[in-house]
């Protein structure tokens, strides 16, 4: 007798955890329809709610509330870590009941997004599915494959979505208006081809996950790139070869090439392959992007908000989503008012930013009165959850509503930190964001014999003062500025949300999960202001702020992101007229897909990344920090400038608060 076991987090639902520990599960797209299609099949859960007291009880309660009547056999509910085959063996043994013999492992299916967990389930003999949409395929032993879907000129993404949502197809990345990477069964591929789409099947999904690896090597004839008729394919083949060679011997199973991608190559990596640690020669920030399956990816729900909601609302803005108010601000032209500028200058100072960076980069204790110094905020480091907790507490003390958004990466339970000031009747929300994690993967490390060794994220220092301690500090200072404004009796007309993403250095993982969950929750996002590395300025260089608005996703997101960037650019002279602004947009923006703003572009929301001078116009390095991803990225580094960071943070904060109606 078959039994279906489902993971919860990111597979069945997105989990939102409030500051008081209460848990809410929001079902993912197409999940309820899948569960109801298998009403006559026994169903259970294999999920890890965490180790805190009462975690299993809270998870069970949230499961019942989110999926009433769909998981009724308590004997098939298993709570615990999935870091080996043990819990899967226990689940199979637990299928026996009164008058019901135990099912064989091969009759059971584990449905889970995490490819490492699927690998453990496979070791225990269970069939697996990478998404609930493929539950039927797993039951019937039908393969699910990676697929490149080409759209003809007369068919757009909405047409593809209509077909995909009626069959066994789940997209993972939109490369352009004409190419989508997806998972598909043979049945799903046949339905797509019958509808007029071209499908190129590349290989089995099984226990793999997809990544986009960007190739930043210069194009030269000597490399065989410049004179080929299909340069993208040749370049992707070359990049895949370098990645495969670097991982040879590290993983027992080979990588699977999935063809050319925007600026690089798509790769399917098996469980255990440290794909995030691979660096092609000359790799620039954001060279690896983790791709997540999402049936709603093609709908890009943010486009509903992309036009008419990027600027501050007029007085008495309507909640009628079809008729948003025209762009306006207190100054009438989209620029911050003198009062907002003054408040930002008072709250967002070099000293304030330096203090925040000092605490999260190990110069000063993480908390007042305690001795703990942060050694690393790497997603694998023991200090990462401590920093999460300290930042959440700081937001809480500012009177903001705090949530921890949980997700998993390489078997670890990680959290994004969200803090929000809500406004009754607000039409939408403005996000001010950064990433809280760090890495020193470019550093030089020596073993006990004096020989070079790889970076060990669990023990090696990764202070990340600039990347992205500076952005994190700016978000905290922006929250403190809002706190002061509220205390003075001023209030925004839109919600203001501060978000610190985790595991950005592993391929934008935290923001990918966050933006996907925000789309599921039907969040109304007016704009996203991401700050990623804002303190780096080489001595003697021209102070230059980069504003990145480019997106590979077509549609209104491009123009409205440009509008957000223009608002920041217009604000900079009011903060410091000596600073140069470099606005980068369109398909030539070198930061497309390389920072957390891209996770929102992917779903159609207007978003920008504001940075120090990282990308020079000629393609070479900018005049920002020279300690990128090294242990030398510290507060005392000669390239670290709290004064320059304050200029960037002030410009972004003043603009974002103005868009929020202050």
Secondary structure, DSSP 8 states (H G I E B T S, - for coil): --EEEE-TBTTTEEEEEETTS-EEEEE-TTHHHHHHHTTTSEEEEEE---SSTTHHHHHHHHHHHHSTTT---GGGEEES--SSSHHHHHHHHTT-BTTB----GGGEEEE-S-HHHHHHHHHTT-EEESSGGGHHHHHTT--EEEEEEE--TT--HHHHHHHHTTTTEEEEEEEETTEEEEEEEHHHHHHHHHTT-EEEEEEE-TTEEEEEEE--S---GGGT-TT-TTHHHHHHHHHHHHHHHHHBTTBSS--EEEEEETTEEEEEEETT--GGG---TT--TT-EEE----TTGGG-TTHHHHTT-SS---TT----TTS------TTSSSS--HHHHHHHHHHS-HHHHHHHHHHHHTSS-SSTT------B--TTSTHHHHHHHHHHHHHHHTT-EEEEEEEEETTEEEEEEEEEE--TT-S-EEEEEEE-----TTS-EE-TTS-EE---TTTS-B--IIIIIIHHHHHHHHHHHHHHHHHTT---SSEEEEEEES-GGGTSHHHHHHHHHHHHTT--EEEEEEE-S-SB--TTS--EEEEE---SS-SHHHHHHHHHHHHHHHHHHHH-TT-EEEEE-GGG-TTTTSSTHHHHHTTT--EEEEESS-B-TTSSB-SS-S-TTSTT-STT-TTB-HHHHHHHHHHHHHHHHHHTT-
